[in-house]
Amino acid sequence: MPAKKHTFTRTAISLALAGTALPLAGISAAQESGAAIEEVKVYAQRREQSVEDVPISITAYSGDLLERANIIELDALSDVTPGLVIQEQSPNNPGFVIRGITSDSGSAQASPRVSVYYNGVDVSRSRGSYFELFDIERVEVVKGPQATLFGTAASVGAVSVYTKKPEVAPAAALSLGAGNYGSRLARGFATGGNETLQARMAFMYRERDGFIDNIAGSAISQNPGGRSQGDMQAIERLSLRPSLRFTPTDNLTVDLVYNYEENDDSGTSFKNGRFAPTGGDTSPFSYVEMSGSPVSAEVLGKADLGIERETQDLNLTMEWALSPTLTLTSISARREFDSLEVFDADGTQAWFLEFGEDAEGEQFSQEFRLVHTGDRLTTIAGANYFTEDGSQRVPFSTEESIYLNCAGALPLGIPCINADGSVNLLTPILTGGAVQQLPYQAEFANYGNNDIWSIFADFTWAATERMELTAGLRYVSEDRRSGFSALSPNAVIAQAPLLPVVSTNGEILEASGSFDDYLPRFNVLYSLTDETNLYATIAKGRRSEVIDVVAATGTDGSAVANVTESPAEIVWNYEAGIKGSVMDSRISYGASVFYQDYSDFQVTLQDEAGNFFTANAGAATNLGVEIDVRALLGTDIELFANTAWIDAEIDRDSSNGTLAGNRFRLQPEWTASTGLFYDRDLSGGLSLTGSLIYSYRSDVFFEPENAPIAGIDISEDAYSLLNLRLGVANRASGWEVSVFANNLLDEEYLVDAGNTGGSFGNPTFVAGPPLFWGVQVDMRFGD
């Protein structure tokens, strides 16, 4: 696969971090000015605390910092967060990786591993977990098992996002932007009210043309004037968030938040690594010829490649201060998503692997939580109910002879695609001229319904003036039901289904089970000095059992349920760290080392039909170190630097099968980032602002097998990215004009490889975004 590669060694990371050496003169100037690093209060332990006082590994960002760094997408968070990788193949298919563990399965039968929380509510289901970042109060990335307080989905960590709340004082803001690839952005908010009732309306709309050209239907394609598909990786996204805050008394606060998001993105650029488009090559970064299925509208649900996705949720949070030391919180939430993605899984001009994914889900959750803060003992106790109902339907379209030939099932020695880009349609030859074309369609679907009850309690005791001990426990009880259905007719030529799926003729085959477990945590926090804390933690994480249901042929020839139950994946996390600040909070820092021991490690694989399923890979271990530093250099510059080393692999034991010794997918061994924020007053009331952020990732495997497919490497070498923003602001007048460039050096890199095409011997590759640049105007009104 031809592609531009840049290899960086660990020395590069050392140099990058060495470049953040802190000039003592600058820090002294900051000290004289009385400036300090912004302190972000976090809610990771269900009460407001400073990051330094939380005995777990946590990285937090304020909404202001996200705006200064021009971070408006979830995946950009991982560029600045040690131990976190977020892969956005599309908003329908995000992958969240914390400390080497990936949560990205779209199956309704599987459970998430990484909790994604939105205003205190678990929204982790893969196809419904993506949302835009706008009008944000703060983001907390909590690493290590957090099941005691966050629930069973947080088996390795959680990404928690809180949006801004309504305010009494009238205020508003509007941002308008434009850039290359036809990008346009508009976002803003308006808020105001009285002492009893306040309202806020926030929105964001952005669109951008595709950055991978698609020549399908053009004059140079195999079918000039035929079906024209849009360029790949274009986006069009609309988000609305009205909210109300009701404060009838000083002791009661009621927040009602509604979120609506609509995505209408073009198709993902799955570029075939074996067959080139007409006149092109197999580089993931050059143009494609993805024409899709000519019967896409009828079979797959929409005519063009791309995504139509809608999510909405309603959140009611009530907080009563029952006394100065006792607070009761109730969170009621309902969320639903409906996502249809049509994709060309073979990434060529052939009518070969054309799929759709129609995923739907709805959930409801209710949590009651009491927090009592005594002189020496803090107690958290609560109960949670969570129910979800989801499905993932996968329709399939192909032409019989093209499928059989491209899949290597016809021993005729005729290539799938000729050197000139033409596709060999062999139906006339195979049918003796009786039929010119044989369209084929099939579909399979999985279903999941889960009811989860849990109760939890957590106690933090100030044993001495400098030592806190924490012990917590969650009991969880789950009722899980999985289903499967398929329509898989016999093909004319093969006289058998093309996909190796047993047809149920649309009947849903089901299996169910009930499970429970206890999930503890133990923490120690020791204040070495007033500004330095040491901590140690032991916690248990659990990814729920998976009841995997497919169809098999019974003794009477009918379809019966073939059920595989994967046991719960259990992880014990052992961690120690240090957090603190020096020089009157001009410098803050944190460092941790962790060891994770997995049993019944679950991996997501694809079968020969492209259907994802969960397999037990046995035992696995994970060792890592994370370090982050923030500092003020003078009064104008704020600097950050972080790095993470993670050695995550399935144990080298023969009992772990063919995956023994393999590295976890999507997890680089090394990640690092460093950057600075600049803000300097000029004459005439103007200020010069800016940010420069460098990020690095070492090589990564995209599939659990860590092996080539069809002789083609399914991995990515190390790469680094550089993002820049420069602006001029007048704070008195409330405006700022800025220019930005993401991926300033136009680095070519992959965000995914293998994919569904890999299951059919045709691995595909998804290119990362190129250089994006633009201009933005920000205006603020009122307070």
Buried (B, 14 or more C-beta within 10 A) or exposed (E): BEBEBEEBEBEBBEEBBEEBEBEEEBBEBBBEEEBBBBBBBBBBBBBEBBBBBBBBBBBBBBBEBBBBBBBBBBBBBBBBBBBBBBBBBBBBBBBBBBBBBBBBBBBBBBBBBBBBBBBBBBBBBBBBBBBBBBBBBBBBBBBBBBBBBBBBBBBBBBBBBBBBBBBBEEBBBBBBBEBBBEBBBBBBBBBBBEEEBBBBBBBBBBBBBBBBBBBBBBEEBBBEEBBBBBBBBBBBBBBBBBBBBBBEEEEBBBBBBEBBBBBBBBBBBBBBBBBBBBEBEBBBBBBBBBBBBBBBEEBBBBBBBBBBBBBBBBBBBBBBBEEEEBBBBBBBBBBBBBBBBBBBBBBBBBBBBBBBBBBBBBBBBBBBBBBBBEEEEBBBBBBBEBBBBBBBBBBBBBBBBBBBBBBEEBEEEEBBBEEEBEBBBBBEEBBEEEBEBBBBBBBBBBBBBBBBBBBBBBBBBBEEEBEBBBBBBBBBEBBBBBBBBBBBEEBBBBEEBBBEBBBBEEBBBBBEBEBEBEBBBBBBBBBEEEBBBBBBBBBBBBBBBBBBBBBEEEEEEEBBBBBBBBBBBBBBBBBBBBBBBBBBBBBBBBBBBBBBBBBBBBBBBBEEBBBBBBBBBBBBBBBBBBBBBBBBBBBBBBBBBBBBBBBBBBBEEEEBEEBBEBBBBBBBBBBBBBBBBBBEEEEEEBBBBBBBBBBBBBBBBBBBBBBBBBEBBBBBBBBBBBBBBBBBBBEEEBBBBBBBBBBBEEBBBBBBBBBBBBBBBBBBBBBBBBBBBBEBBBBBEEE
